[in-house]
């Protein structure tokens, strides 16, 4: 999904993140928000999996969700229950 497709609760969550890191007023992710040294490996309770390079991962326990944002592969929201995410720093 794209920014326009995000539920309002996630648009608000991103605004909150920007404010917390000193970029109050920023509303959308830009290239500098993605970690070029990180890989998110996601495993689901049925043993299926996904892997994203250079993600921004935001936990939102208040929604029982986790957001995995990528620059080129879109934005993804997963239920926290049964979802396991390992963040691995590339060498």
PDB file of N, CA, C and O in Angstrom:
ATOM      1  N   UNK A   1       0.834  -1.170   0.000  1.00  0.00           N
ATOM      2  CA  UNK A   1       0.000   0.000   0.000  1.00  0.00           C
ATOM      3  C   UNK A   1       0.879   1.234   0.000  1.00  0.00           C
ATOM      4  O   UNK A   1       2.051   1.173   0.370  1.00  0.00           O
ATOM      5  N   UNK A   2       0.317   2.335  -0.410  1.00  0.00           N
ATOM      6  CA  UNK A   2       1.008   3.621  -0.445  1.00  0.00           C
ATOM      7  C   UNK A   2       0.538   4.471   0.732  1.00  0.00           C
ATOM      8  O   UNK A   2      -0.389   4.095   1.449  1.00  0.00           O
ATOM      9  N   UNK A   3       1.180   5.609   0.922  1.00  0.00           N
ATOM     10  CA  UNK A   3       0.804   6.500   2.031  1.00  0.00           C
ATOM     11  C   UNK A   3      -0.686   6.840   1.992  1.00  0.00           C
ATOM     12  O   UNK A   3      -1.355   6.832   3.025  1.00  0.00           O
ATOM     13  N   UNK A   4      -1.195   7.133   0.812  1.00  0.00           N
ATOM     14  CA  UNK A   4      -2.605   7.510   0.686  1.00  0.00           C
ATOM     15  C   UNK A   4      -3.542   6.402   1.145  1.00  0.00           C
ATOM     16  O   UNK A   4      -4.666   6.673   1.566  1.00  0.00           O
ATOM     17  N   UNK A   5      -3.081   5.148   1.067  1.00  0.00           N
ATOM     18  CA  UNK A   5      -3.908   3.999   1.422  1.00  0.00           C
ATOM     19  C   UNK A   5      -3.867   3.657   2.909  1.00  0.00           C
ATOM     20  O   UNK A   5      -4.661   2.844   3.382  1.00  0.00           O
ATOM     21  N   UNK A   6      -2.940   4.277   3.651  1.00  0.00           N
ATOM     22  CA  UNK A   6      -2.817   3.965   5.071  1.00  0.00           C
ATOM     23  C   UNK A   6      -4.083   4.359   5.823  1.00  0.00           C
ATOM     24  O   UNK A   6      -4.682   5.397   5.542  1.00  0.00           O
ATOM     25  N   UNK A   7      -4.488   3.529   6.778  1.00  0.00           N
ATOM     26  CA  UNK A   7      -5.576   3.946   7.663  1.00  0.00           C
ATOM     27  C   UNK A   7      -5.149   5.203   8.435  1.00  0.00           C
ATOM     28  O   UNK A   7      -3.963   5.402   8.696  1.00  0.00           O
ATOM     29  N   UNK A   8      -6.099   6.025   8.787  1.00  0.00           N
ATOM     30  CA  UNK A   8      -5.796   7.286   9.489  1.00  0.00           C
ATOM     31  C   UNK A   8      -4.979   7.049  10.756  1.00  0.00           C
ATOM     32  O   UNK A   8      -4.113   7.860  11.086  1.00  0.00           O
ATOM     33  N   UNK A   9      -5.238   5.946  11.476  1.00  0.00           N
ATOM     34  CA  UNK A   9      -4.498   5.684  12.710  1.00  0.00           C
ATOM     35  C   UNK A   9      -2.999   5.559  12.430  1.00  0.00           C
ATOM     36  O   UNK A   9      -2.179   5.934  13.268  1.00  0.00           O
ATOM     37  N   UNK A  10      -2.640   5.034  11.255  1.00  0.00           N
ATOM     38  CA  UNK A  10      -1.229   4.896  10.896  1.00  0.00           C
ATOM     39  C   UNK A  10      -0.647   6.208  10.380  1.00  0.00           C
ATOM     40  O   UNK A  10       0.528   6.493  10.614  1.00  0.00           O
ATOM     41  N   UNK A  11      -1.428   6.990   9.701  1.00  0.00           N
ATOM     42  CA  UNK A  11      -0.955   8.326   9.306  1.00  0.00           C
ATOM     43  C   UNK A  11      -0.647   9.143  10.557  1.00  0.00           C
ATOM     44  O   UNK A  11       0.353   9.859  10.609  1.00  0.00           O
ATOM     45  N   UNK A  12      -1.518   9.030  11.566  1.00  0.00           N
ATOM     46  CA  UNK A  12      -1.293   9.727  12.836  1.00  0.00           C
ATOM     47  C   UNK A  12      -0.068   9.172  13.552  1.00  0.00           C
ATOM     48  O   UNK A  12       0.690   9.926  14.163  1.00  0.00           O
ATOM     49  N   UNK A  13       0.130   7.862  13.481  1.00  0.00           N
ATOM     50  CA  UNK A  13       1.288   7.227  14.117  1.00  0.00           C
ATOM     51  C   UNK A  13       2.588   7.736  13.484  1.00  0.00           C
ATOM     52  O   UNK A  13       3.560   7.998  14.193  1.00  0.00           O
ATOM     53  N   UNK A  14       2.608   7.875  12.167  1.00  0.00           N
ATOM     54  CA  UNK A  14       3.786   8.417  11.492  1.00  0.00           C
ATOM     55  C   UNK A  14       4.038   9.868  11.902  1.00  0.00           C
ATOM     56  O   UNK A  14       5.180  10.251  12.155  1.00  0.00           O
ATOM     57  N   UNK A  15       2.976  10.677  11.968  1.00  0.00           N
ATOM     58  CA  UNK A  15       3.139  12.070  12.409  1.00  0.00           C
ATOM     59  C   UNK A  15       3.719  12.112  13.821  1.00  0.00           C
ATOM     60  O   UNK A  15       4.585  12.937  14.113  1.00  0.00           O
ATOM     61  N   UNK A  16       3.244  11.225  14.698  1.00  0.00           N
ATOM     62  CA  UNK A  16       3.750  11.147  16.067  1.00  0.00           C
ATOM     63  C   UNK A  16       5.235  10.788  16.070  1.00  0.00           C
ATOM     64  O   UNK A  16       6.013  11.362  16.832  1.00  0.00           O
ATOM     65  N   UNK A  17       5.627   9.840  15.221  1.00  0.00           N
ATOM     66  CA  UNK A  17       7.034   9.450  15.129  1.00  0.00           C
ATOM     67  C   UNK A  17       7.889  10.629  14.672  1.00  0.00           C
ATOM     68  O   UNK A  17       8.944  10.897  15.247  1.00  0.00           O
ATOM     69  N   UNK A  18       7.434  11.326  13.641  1.00  0.00           N
ATOM     70  CA  UNK A  18       8.190  12.482  13.150  1.00  0.00           C
ATOM     71  C   UNK A  18       8.367  13.522  14.252  1.00  0.00           C
ATOM     72  O   UNK A  18       9.454  14.072  14.427  1.00  0.00           O
ATOM     73  N   UNK A  19       7.308  13.784  14.983  1.00  0.00           N
ATOM     74  CA  UNK A  19       7.372  14.761  16.070  1.00  0.00           C
ATOM     75  C   UNK A  19       8.386  14.312  17.127  1.00  0.00           C
ATOM     76  O   UNK A  19       9.168  15.124  17.622  1.00  0.00           O
ATOM     77  N   UNK A  20       8.372  13.024  17.471  1.00  0.00           N
ATOM     78  CA  UNK A  20       9.270  12.485  18.501  1.00  0.00           C
ATOM     79  C   UNK A  20      10.739  12.558  18.104  1.00  0.00           C
ATOM     80  O   UNK A  20      11.609  12.635  18.972  1.00  0.00           O
ATOM     81  N   UNK A  21      11.024  12.535  16.806  1.00  0.00           N
ATOM     82  CA  UNK A  21      12.427  12.598  16.379  1.00  0.00           C
ATOM     83  C   UNK A  21      12.822  13.994  15.900  1.00  0.00           C
ATOM     84  O   UNK A  21      13.890  14.180  15.317  1.00  0.00           O
ATOM     85  N   UNK A  22      11.944  14.980  16.153  1.00  0.00           N
ATOM     86  CA  UNK A  22      12.294  16.362  15.858  1.00  0.00           C
ATOM     87  C   UNK A  22      11.921  16.860  14.482  1.00  0.00           C
ATOM     88  O   UNK A  22      12.423  17.898  14.051  1.00  0.00           O
ATOM     89  N   UNK A  23      11.062  16.156  13.784  1.00  0.00           N
ATOM     90  CA  UNK A  23      10.627  16.582  12.456  1.00  0.00           C
ATOM     91  C   UNK A  23       9.132  16.893  12.458  1.00  0.00           C
ATOM     92  O   UNK A  23       8.389  16.465  11.574  1.00  0.00           O
ATOM     93  N   UNK A  24       8.713  17.646  13.469  1.00  0.00           N
ATOM     94  CA  UNK A  24       7.321  18.021  13.586  1.00  0.00           C
ATOM     95  C   UNK A  24       6.881  18.723  12.303  1.00  0.00           C
ATOM     96  O   UNK A  24       7.567  19.622  11.816  1.00  0.00           O
ATOM     97  N   UNK A  25       5.764  18.320  11.771  1.00  0.00           N
ATOM     98  CA  UNK A  25       5.275  18.901  10.523  1.00  0.00           C
ATOM     99  C   UNK A  25       5.465  17.979   9.335  1.00  0.00           C
ATOM    100  O   UNK A  25       4.750  18.100   8.340  1.00  0.00           O
ATOM    101  N   UNK A  26       6.438  17.036   9.421  1.00  0.00           N
ATOM    102  CA  UNK A  26       6.617  16.069   8.336  1.00  0.00           C
ATOM    103  C   UNK A  26       5.457  15.093   8.390  1.00  0.00           C
ATOM    104  O   UNK A  26       5.071  14.651   9.472  1.00  0.00           O
ATOM    105  N   UNK A  27       4.902  14.754   7.251  1.00  0.00           N
ATOM    106  CA  UNK A  27       3.727  13.881   7.205  1.00  0.00           C
ATOM    107  C   UNK A  27       3.966  12.582   6.460  1.00  0.00           C
ATOM    108  O   UNK A  27       3.263  11.594   6.674  1.00  0.00           O
ATOM    109  N   UNK A  28       4.964  12.589   5.581  1.00  0.00           N
ATOM    110  CA  UNK A  28       5.226  11.410   4.748  1.00  0.00           C
ATOM    111  C   UNK A  28       6.665  10.959   4.924  1.00  0.00           C
ATOM    112  O   UNK A  28       7.548  11.744   5.270  1.00  0.00           O
ATOM    113  N   UNK A  29       6.877   9.675   4.679  1.00  0.00           N
ATOM    114  CA  UNK A  29       8.230   9.133   4.737  1.00  0.00           C
ATOM    115  C   UNK A  29       9.027   9.587   3.520  1.00  0.00           C
ATOM    116  O   UNK A  29       8.478   9.781   2.436  1.00  0.00           O
ATOM    117  N   UNK A  30      10.314   9.751   3.719  1.00  0.00           N
ATOM    118  CA  UNK A  30      11.212  10.073   2.614  1.00  0.00           C
ATOM    119  C   UNK A  30      12.354   9.066   2.620  1.00  0.00           C
ATOM    120  O   UNK A  30      12.451   8.245   3.532  1.00  0.00           O
ATOM    121  N   UNK A  31      13.203   9.121   1.631  1.00  0.00           N
ATOM    122  CA  UNK A  31      14.289   8.144   1.485  1.00  0.00           C
ATOM    123  C   UNK A  31      15.170   8.064   2.725  1.00  0.00           C
ATOM    124  O   UNK A  31      15.691   6.993   3.036  1.00  0.00           O
ATOM    125  N   UNK A  32      15.344   9.161   3.432  1.00  0.00           N
ATOM    126  CA  UNK A  32      16.228   9.161   4.604  1.00  0.00           C
ATOM    127  C   UNK A  32      15.614   8.466   5.822  1.00  0.00           C
ATOM    128  O   UNK A  32      16.304   8.267   6.822  1.00  0.00           O
ATOM    129  N   UNK A  33      14.344   8.098   5.758  1.00  0.00           N
ATOM    130  CA  UNK A  33      13.686   7.415   6.875  1.00  0.00           C
ATOM    131  C   UNK A  33      13.946   5.911   6.890  1.00  0.00           C
ATOM    132  O   UNK A  33      13.630   5.235   7.870  1.00  0.00           O
ATOM    133  N   UNK A  34      14.513   5.393   5.821  1.00  0.00           N
ATOM    134  CA  UNK A  34      14.728   3.953   5.712  1.00  0.00           C
ATOM    135  C   UNK A  34      16.172   3.607   6.042  1.00  0.00           C
ATOM    136  O   UNK A  34      17.098   4.311   5.639  1.00  0.00           O
ATOM    137  N   UNK A  35      16.355   2.514   6.781  1.00  0.00           N
ATOM    138  CA  UNK A  35      17.675   2.108   7.252  1.00  0.00           C
ATOM    139  C   UNK A  35      18.355   1.229   6.207  1.00  0.00           C
ATOM    140  O   UNK A  35      17.947   0.089   5.984  1.00  0.00           O
ATOM    141  N   UNK A  36      19.386   1.762   5.574  1.00  0.00           N
ATOM    142  CA  UNK A  36      20.057   1.039   4.485  1.00  0.00           C
ATOM    143  C   UNK A  36      20.913  -0.125   4.980  1.00  0.00           C
ATOM    144  O   UNK A  36      21.483  -0.853   4.167  1.00  0.00           O
ATOM    145  N   UNK A  37      21.012  -0.312   6.275  1.00  0.00           N
ATOM    146  CA  UNK A  37      21.821  -1.402   6.833  1.00  0.00           C
ATOM    147  C   UNK A  37      20.963  -2.481   7.493  1.00  0.00           C
ATOM    148  O   UNK A  37      21.505  -3.363   8.159  1.00  0.00           O
ATOM    149  N   UNK A  38      19.646  -2.433   7.326  1.00  0.00           N
ATOM    150  CA  UNK A  38      18.754  -3.306   8.075  1.00  0.00           C
ATOM    151  C   UNK A  38      17.951  -4.231   7.151  1.00  0.00           C
ATOM    152  O   UNK A  38      17.602  -3.877   6.025  1.00  0.00           O
ATOM    153  N   UNK A  39      17.678  -5.420   7.672  1.00  0.00           N
ATOM    154  CA  UNK A  39      16.778  -6.379   7.033  1.00  0.00           C
ATOM    155  C   UNK A  39      15.750  -6.789   8.077  1.00  0.00           C
ATOM    156  O   UNK A  39      16.107  -7.092   9.216  1.00  0.00           O
ATOM    157  N   UNK A  40      14.493  -6.801   7.703  1.00  0.00           N
ATOM    158  CA  UNK A  40      13.436  -7.301   8.589  1.00  0.00           C
ATOM    159  C   UNK A  40      13.033  -8.675   8.082  1.00  0.00           C
ATOM    160  O   UNK A  40      12.556  -8.820   6.956  1.00  0.00           O
ATOM    161  N   UNK A  41      13.230  -9.686   8.930  1.00  0.00           N
ATOM    162  CA  UNK A  41      12.792 -11.047   8.608  1.00  0.00           C
ATOM    163  C   UNK A  41      11.548 -11.312   9.434  1.00  0.00           C
ATOM    164  O   UNK A  41      11.579 -11.265  10.663  1.00  0.00           O
ATOM    165  N   UNK A  42      10.460 -11.591   8.745  1.00  0.00           N
ATOM    166  CA  UNK A  42       9.169 -11.754   9.396  1.00  0.00           C
ATOM    167  C   UNK A  42       8.716 -13.192   9.233  1.00  0.00           C
ATOM    168  O   UNK A  42       8.698 -13.730   8.126  1.00  0.00           O
ATOM    169  N   UNK A  43       8.353 -13.804  10.344  1.00  0.00           N
ATOM    170  CA  UNK A  43       7.845 -15.179  10.320  1.00  0.00           C
ATOM    171  C   UNK A  43       6.446 -15.151  10.922  1.00  0.00           C
ATOM    172  O   UNK A  43       6.196 -14.494  11.933  1.00  0.00           O
ATOM    173  N   UNK A  44       5.546 -15.876  10.278  1.00  0.00           N
ATOM    174  CA  UNK A  44       4.163 -15.948  10.721  1.00  0.00           C
ATOM    175  C   UNK A  44       3.892 -17.301  11.359  1.00  0.00           C
ATOM    176  O   UNK A  44       4.651 -18.250  11.158  1.00  0.00           O
ATOM    177  N   UNK A  45       2.818 -17.390  12.122  1.00  0.00           N
ATOM    178  CA  UNK A  45       2.550 -18.601  12.895  1.00  0.00           C
ATOM    179  C   UNK A  45       2.324 -19.847  12.036  1.00  0.00           C
ATOM    180  O   UNK A  45       2.410 -20.966  12.544  1.00  0.00           O
ATOM    181  N   UNK A  46       2.039 -19.673  10.754  1.00  0.00           N
ATOM    182  CA  UNK A  46       1.872 -20.839   9.876  1.00  0.00           C
ATOM    183  C   UNK A  46       3.181 -21.207   9.172  1.00  0.00           C
ATOM    184  O   UNK A  46       3.191 -22.001   8.232  1.00  0.00           O
ATOM    185  N   UNK A  47       4.290 -20.614   9.646  1.00  0.00           N
ATOM    186  CA  UNK A  47       5.640 -20.838   9.113  1.00  0.00           C
ATOM    187  C   UNK A  47       5.894 -20.182   7.759  1.00  0.00           C
ATOM    188  O   UNK A  47       6.946 -20.406   7.160  1.00  0.00           O
ATOM    189  N   UNK A  48       4.958 -19.380   7.267  1.00  0.00           N
ATOM    190  CA  UNK A  48       5.286 -18.583   6.085  1.00  0.00           C
ATOM    191  C   UNK A  48       6.143 -17.407   6.554  1.00  0.00           C
ATOM    192  O   UNK A  48       6.223 -17.122   7.749  1.00  0.00           O
ATOM    193  N   UNK A  49       6.780 -16.731   5.602  1.00  0.00           N
ATOM    194  CA  UNK A  49       7.708 -15.677   5.997  1.00  0.00           C
ATOM    195  C   UNK A  49       7.812 -14.623   4.904  1.00  0.00           C
ATOM    196  O   UNK A  49       7.386 -14.827   3.767  1.00  0.00           O
ATOM    197  N   UNK A  50       8.389 -13.498   5.282  1.00  0.00           N
ATOM    198  CA  UNK A  50       8.676 -12.409   4.342  1.00  0.00           C
ATOM    199  C   UNK A  50       9.973 -11.760   4.798  1.00  0.00           C
ATOM    200  O   UNK A  50      10.343 -11.839   5.970  1.00  0.00           O
ATOM    201  N   UNK A  51      10.653 -11.122   3.865  1.00  0.00           N
ATOM    202  CA  UNK A  51      11.892 -10.431   4.183  1.00  0.00           C
ATOM    203  C   UNK A  51      11.900  -9.110   3.428  1.00  0.00           C
ATOM    204  O   UNK A  51      11.621  -9.060   2.230  1.00  0.00           O
ATOM    205  N   UNK A  52      12.225  -8.040   4.153  1.00  0.00           N
ATOM    206  CA  UNK A  52      12.283  -6.716   3.552  1.00  0.00           C
ATOM    207  C   UNK A  52      13.623  -6.086   3.858  1.00  0.00           C
ATOM    208  O   UNK A  52      14.096  -6.119   4.994  1.00  0.00           O
ATOM    209  N   UNK A  53      14.222  -5.521   2.852  1.00  0.00           N
ATOM    210  CA  UNK A  53      15.485  -4.802   3.029  1.00  0.00           C
ATOM    211  C   UNK A  53      15.190  -3.321   3.240  1.00  0.00           C
ATOM    212  O   UNK A  53      14.265  -2.761   2.652  1.00  0.00           O
ATOM    213  N   UNK A  54      15.996  -2.708   4.089  1.00  0.00           N
ATOM    214  CA  UNK A  54      15.954  -1.268   4.357  1.00  0.00           C
ATOM    215  C   UNK A  54      14.608  -0.796   4.908  1.00  0.00           C
ATOM    216  O   UNK A  54      14.086   0.227   4.465  1.00  0.00           O
ATOM    217  N   UNK A  55      14.041  -1.527   5.869  1.00  0.00           N
ATOM    218  CA  UNK A  55      12.713  -1.170   6.358  1.00  0.00           C
ATOM    219  C   UNK A  55      12.751  -0.125   7.469  1.00  0.00           C
ATOM    220  O   UNK A  55      13.786   0.133   8.086  1.00  0.00           O
ATOM    221  N   UNK A  56      11.610   0.449   7.691  1.00  0.00           N
ATOM    222  CA  UNK A  56      11.318   1.167   8.915  1.00  0.00           C
ATOM    223  C   UNK A  56      10.219   0.349   9.576  1.00  0.00           C
ATOM    224  O   UNK A  56       9.148   0.160   8.999  1.00  0.00           O
ATOM    225  N   UNK A  57      10.481  -0.134  10.778  1.00  0.00           N
ATOM    226  CA  UNK A  57       9.516  -0.968  11.496  1.00  0.00           C
ATOM    227  C   UNK A  57       9.012  -0.180  12.698  1.00  0.00           C
ATOM    228  O   UNK A  57       9.800   0.323  13.499  1.00  0.00           O
ATOM    229  N   UNK A  58       7.694  -0.079  12.815  1.00  0.00           N
ATOM    230  CA  UNK A  58       7.082   0.635  13.930  1.00  0.00           C
ATOM    231  C   UNK A  58       6.073  -0.283  14.601  1.00  0.00           C
ATOM    232  O   UNK A  58       5.089  -0.704  13.992  1.00  0.00           O
ATOM    233  N   UNK A  59       6.337  -0.584  15.870  1.00  0.00           N
ATOM    234  CA  UNK A  59       5.380  -1.370  16.649  1.00  0.00           C
ATOM    235  C   UNK A  59       4.266  -0.456  17.126  1.00  0.00           C
ATOM    236  O   UNK A  59       4.510   0.681  17.530  1.00  0.00           O
ATOM    237  N   UNK A  60       3.056  -0.957  17.076  1.00  0.00           N
ATOM    238  CA  UNK A  60       1.900  -0.205  17.558  1.00  0.00           C
ATOM    239  C   UNK A  60       1.034  -1.142  18.399  1.00  0.00           C
ATOM    240  O   UNK A  60      -0.021  -1.587  17.947  1.00  0.00           O
ATOM    241  N   UNK A  61       1.477  -1.441  19.619  1.00  0.00           N
ATOM    242  CA  UNK A  61       0.694  -2.354  20.458  1.00  0.00           C
ATOM    243  C   UNK A  61      -0.713  -1.830  20.753  1.00  0.00           C
ATOM    244  O   UNK A  61      -1.627  -2.608  21.025  1.00  0.00           O
ATOM    245  N   UNK A  62      -0.880  -0.504  20.698  1.00  0.00           N
ATOM    246  CA  UNK A  62      -2.212   0.062  20.924  1.00  0.00           C
ATOM    247  C   UNK A  62      -3.194  -0.332  19.826  1.00  0.00           C
ATOM    248  O   UNK A  62      -4.406  -0.281  20.034  1.00  0.00           O
ATOM    249  N   UNK A  63      -2.685  -0.723  18.664  1.00  0.00           N
ATOM    250  CA  UNK A  63      -3.525  -1.210  17.562  1.00  0.00           C
ATOM    251  C   UNK A  63      -3.440  -2.734  17.438  1.00  0.00           C
ATOM    252  O   UNK A  63      -4.180  -3.338  16.663  1.00  0.00           O
ATOM    253  N   UNK A  64      -2.538  -3.350  18.203  1.00  0.00           N
ATOM    254  CA  UNK A  64      -2.203  -4.765  18.071  1.00  0.00           C
ATOM    255  C   UNK A  64      -1.654  -5.035  16.668  1.00  0.00           C
ATOM    256  O   UNK A  64      -1.972  -6.043  16.037  1.00  0.00           O
ATOM    257  N   UNK A  65      -0.806  -4.085  16.195  1.00  0.00           N
ATOM    258  CA  UNK A  65      -0.248  -4.168  14.848  1.00  0.00           C
ATOM    259  C   UNK A  65       1.215  -3.745  14.849  1.00  0.00           C
ATOM    260  O   UNK A  65       1.705  -3.115  15.786  1.00  0.00           O
ATOM    261  N   UNK A  66       1.886  -4.107  13.781  1.00  0.00           N
ATOM    262  CA  UNK A  66       3.228  -3.618  13.501  1.00  0.00           C
ATOM    263  C   UNK A  66       3.231  -3.156  12.049  1.00  0.00           C
ATOM    264  O   UNK A  66       2.682  -3.823  11.172  1.00  0.00           O
ATOM    265  N   UNK A  67       3.853  -2.009  11.808  1.00  0.00           N
ATOM    266  CA  UNK A  67       3.960  -1.488  10.455  1.00  0.00           C
ATOM    267  C   UNK A  67       5.365  -1.710   9.934  1.00  0.00           C
ATOM    268  O   UNK A  67       6.345  -1.410  10.615  1.00  0.00           O
ATOM    269  N   UNK A  68       5.460  -2.232   8.735  1.00  0.00           N
ATOM    270  CA  UNK A  68       6.747  -2.407   8.066  1.00  0.00           C
ATOM    271  C   UNK A  68       6.685  -1.551   6.812  1.00  0.00           C
ATOM    272  O   UNK A  68       5.928  -1.829   5.881  1.00  0.00           O
ATOM    273  N   UNK A  69       7.501  -0.504   6.812  1.00  0.00           N
ATOM    274  CA  UNK A  69       7.482   0.483   5.740  1.00  0.00           C
ATOM    275  C   UNK A  69       8.748   0.332   4.914  1.00  0.00           C
ATOM    276  O   UNK A  69       9.847   0.252   5.464  1.00  0.00           O
ATOM    277  N   UNK A  70       8.599   0.293   3.596  1.00  0.00           N
ATOM    278  CA  UNK A  70       9.752   0.186   2.709  1.00  0.00           C
ATOM    279  C   UNK A  70       9.666   1.292   1.658  1.00  0.00           C
ATOM    280  O   UNK A  70       8.586   1.792   1.341  1.00  0.00           O
ATOM    281  N   UNK A  71      10.812   1.651   1.138  1.00  0.00           N
ATOM    282  CA  UNK A  71      10.842   2.708   0.131  1.00  0.00           C
ATOM    283  C   UNK A  71      10.322   2.217  -1.219  1.00  0.00           C
ATOM    284  O   UNK A  71       9.656   2.964  -1.936  1.00  0.00           O
ATOM    285  N   UNK A  72      10.623   0.969  -1.567  1.00  0.00           N
ATOM    286  CA  UNK A  72      10.301   0.467  -2.907  1.00  0.00           C
ATOM    287  C   UNK A  72       9.231  -0.621  -2.935  1.00  0.00           C
ATOM    288  O   UNK A  72       8.660  -0.887  -3.992  1.00  0.00           O
ATOM    289  N   UNK A  73       8.948  -1.254  -1.800  1.00  0.00           N
ATOM    290  CA  UNK A  73       8.001  -2.374  -1.772  1.00  0.00           C
ATOM    291  C   UNK A  73       6.712  -2.039  -1.035  1.00  0.00           C
ATOM    292  O   UNK A  73       5.930  -2.935  -0.716  1.00  0.00           O
ATOM    293  N   UNK A  74       6.489  -0.789  -0.767  1.00  0.00           N
ATOM    294  CA  UNK A  74       5.237  -0.369  -0.155  1.00  0.00           C
ATOM    295  C   UNK A  74       5.224  -0.471   1.362  1.00  0.00           C
ATOM    296  O   UNK A  74       6.230  -0.778   2.000  1.00  0.00           O
ATOM    297  N   UNK A  75       4.067  -0.207   1.906  1.00  0.00           N
ATOM    298  CA  UNK A  75       3.846  -0.209   3.343  1.00  0.00           C
ATOM    299  C   UNK A  75       2.975  -1.412   3.684  1.00  0.00           C
ATOM    300  O   UNK A  75       2.032  -1.739   2.964  1.00  0.00           O
ATOM    301  N   UNK A  76       3.307  -2.059   4.791  1.00  0.00           N
ATOM    302  CA  UNK A  76       2.621  -3.289   5.176  1.00  0.00           C
ATOM    303  C   UNK A  76       2.265  -3.208   6.649  1.00  0.00           C
ATOM    304  O   UNK A  76       3.071  -2.766   7.468  1.00  0.00           O
ATOM    305  N   UNK A  77       1.055  -3.635   6.985  1.00  0.00           N
ATOM    306  CA  UNK A  77       0.611  -3.666   8.372  1.00  0.00           C
ATOM    307  C   UNK A  77       0.238  -5.105   8.702  1.00  0.00           C
ATOM    308  O   UNK A  77      -0.544  -5.745   7.998  1.00  0.00           O
ATOM    309  N   UNK A  78       0.825  -5.600   9.805  1.00  0.00           N
ATOM    310  CA  UNK A  78       0.584  -6.974  10.235  1.00  0.00           C
ATOM    311  C   UNK A  78       0.038  -6.980  11.656  1.00  0.00           C
ATOM    312  O   UNK A  78       0.343  -6.090  12.451  1.00  0.00           O
ATOM    313  N   UNK A  79      -0.772  -7.987  11.971  1.00  0.00           N
ATOM    314  CA  UNK A  79      -1.205  -8.203  13.346  1.00  0.00           C
ATOM    315  C   UNK A  79       0.003  -8.610  14.166  1.00  0.00           C
ATOM    316  O   UNK A  79       0.855  -9.361  13.690  1.00  0.00           O
ATOM    317  N   UNK A  80       0.085  -8.121  15.399  1.00  0.00           N
ATOM    318  CA  UNK A  80       1.191  -8.511  16.266  1.00  0.00           C
ATOM    319  C   UNK A  80       1.103  -9.978  16.662  1.00  0.00           C
ATOM    320  O   UNK A  80       2.122 -10.665  16.733  1.00  0.00           O
ATOM    321  N   UNK A  81      -0.104 -10.460  16.920  1.00  0.00           N
ATOM    322  CA  UNK A  81      -0.271 -11.852  17.338  1.00  0.00           C
ATOM    323  C   UNK A  81       0.156 -12.816  16.254  1.00  0.00           C
ATOM    324  O   UNK A  81      -0.370 -12.782  15.141  1.00  0.00           O
ATOM    325  N   UNK A  82       1.105 -13.676  16.573  1.00  0.00           N
ATOM    326  CA  UNK A  82       1.560 -14.674  15.617  1.00  0.00           C
ATOM    327  C   UNK A  82       2.548 -14.157  14.587  1.00  0.00           C
ATOM    328  O   UNK A  82       2.889 -14.869  13.643  1.00  0.00           O
ATOM    329  N   UNK A  83       3.012 -12.924  14.759  1.00  0.00           N
ATOM    330  CA  UNK A  83       3.988 -12.341  13.843  1.00  0.00           C
ATOM    331  C   UNK A  83       5.277 -12.091  14.603  1.00  0.00           C
ATOM    332  O   UNK A  83       5.277 -11.419  15.634  1.00  0.00           O
ATOM    333  N   UNK A  84       6.370 -12.629  14.098  1.00  0.00           N
ATOM    334  CA  UNK A  84       7.671 -12.500  14.751  1.00  0.00           C
ATOM    335  C   UNK A  84       8.618 -11.790  13.794  1.00  0.00           C
ATOM    336  O   UNK A  84       8.805 -12.220  12.655  1.00  0.00           O
ATOM    337  N   UNK A  85       9.210 -10.705  14.265  1.00  0.00           N
ATOM    338  CA  UNK A  85      10.092  -9.916  13.403  1.00  0.00           C
ATOM    339  C   UNK A  85      11.486  -9.877  13.997  1.00  0.00           C
ATOM    340  O   UNK A  85      11.673  -9.498  15.153  1.00  0.00           O
ATOM    341  N   UNK A  86      12.459 -10.273  13.195  1.00  0.00           N
ATOM    342  CA  UNK A  86      13.858 -10.132  13.556  1.00  0.00           C
ATOM    343  C   UNK A  86      14.434  -9.028  12.685  1.00  0.00           C
ATOM    344  O   UNK A  86      14.321  -9.059  11.460  1.00  0.00           O
ATOM    345  N   UNK A  87      15.057  -8.048  13.341  1.00  0.00           N
ATOM    346  CA  UNK A  87      15.762  -7.007  12.607  1.00  0.00           C
ATOM    347  C   UNK A  87      17.226  -7.346  12.626  1.00  0.00           C
ATOM    348  O   UNK A  87      17.830  -7.483  13.689  1.00  0.00           O
ATOM    349  N   UNK A  88      17.800  -7.484  11.444  1.00  0.00           N
ATOM    350  CA  UNK A  88      19.186  -7.904  11.305  1.00  0.00           C
ATOM    351  C   UNK A  88      19.960  -6.784  10.617  1.00  0.00           C
ATOM    352  O   UNK A  88      19.568  -6.292   9.559  1.00  0.00           O
ATOM    353  N   UNK A  89      21.056  -6.398  11.237  1.00  0.00           N
ATOM    354  CA  UNK A  89      21.902  -5.369  10.646  1.00  0.00           C
ATOM    355  C   UNK A  89      22.866  -6.024   9.666  1.00  0.00           C
ATOM    356  O   UNK A  89      23.574  -6.969  10.013  1.00  0.00           O
ATOM    357  N   UNK A  90      22.888  -5.509   8.434  1.00  0.00           N
ATOM    358  CA  UNK A  90      23.800  -6.031   7.411  1.00  0.00           C
ATOM    359  C   UNK A  90      25.217  -5.548   7.704  1.00  0.00           C
ATOM    360  O   UNK A  90      25.433  -4.483   8.283  1.00  0.00           O
ATOM    361  N   UNK A  91      26.159  -6.362   7.286  1.00  0.00           N
ATOM    362  CA  UNK A  91      27.588  -5.986   7.424  1.00  0.00           C
ATOM    363  C   UNK A  91      27.992  -5.021   6.355  1.00  0.00           C
ATOM    364  O   UNK A  91      29.146  -4.597   6.311  1.00  0.00           O
TER     365      UNK A  91
END
